[in-house]
């Protein structure tokens, strides 16, 4: 729910607010997978990080959005790598 709210708010505002839905979406995915007792968090969140990065590259015309999406992808990828390392 927060992802949708902050996503809509971001589209109306500045790209810097895009970090909020970019952070809430992986959390929503994690809790959804936990609800369904699925252990597929690593491939699902890896695909999400790749999507963030690819979309960030695709929207280079809007530099603020591009930087926000690429940073979100790199942060999510780094957190996934650390979590997978210590499992």
N, C-alpha and C positions, 0 to 999 in steps of 0.2 A: 504494500500500500504506500509506504514511504517512497519507494522507488518511483512510482507513478506520479505522486505529488511533487516530489523534487524535480523529476524530469520535466513536468509541465512548467514548473516555476523557472527552471533553467532556460527553457526555450524562450520564455518571455523576458528573461533577464540577461545576465552576463554569463559567459562561458565558465568563469571561475566557479560558479555554483554547480557546474557539472560534476565536480568531484563527489558531491553528495550522492546522486543516484548511481554514480559509478562505484561507490563503496557499498551502497545498500543492495544493489543487484546481486553481487556475490553472496552477501549475507542471506538474502531471500532464497537463493539457490541452495545454499548449505542447509538452511532450516527445512526447506521443502524435501531435499534428499534425506534428511534425518527423519522427517515425518514418515516417509515411505520406506524407511529402513534400507536405504540404498547406500552402497559404498563407492559410488562412482564420482566422488567429488573431484578427484584429480583430473580425469579427462574432461569433465564438464567445465570446470573452471579454467583449464588450459585453453579450451576452445573459446571461452569468453575473453580471455586475455588476448588471444590471437585476433578475435573480432574487433576488440577495442583498438588494437594496433593497426589493423588493415583499414578500418574506418578512419582512423586518425591520419593515415597516409593518403587516403582517398579525398579527404576534405582539406587539402593543403591550402585551398583558396581562402578559407577562414582560419587564419593562423591561430587564434586563441583556442578554437575548438580542436584543432589538430594537435596542439601541444597538450591540451587537457586530456584527450583520449590516448595519446601516446604515453604520457606520464602515468595514466591510470593502468595501461597495459603493462608497463614496466614494473610498477609497484606490485600489481597483482601477480605477475610472473615471479618476482623476487620472493614474495610471501609464500607462494605455492612451492617454490624450490626449497625454501627453508623448512616449511612444514613437512614436505616429503622427505627431506634429509633426516629429520629427527623422528620419523615414524618407525 
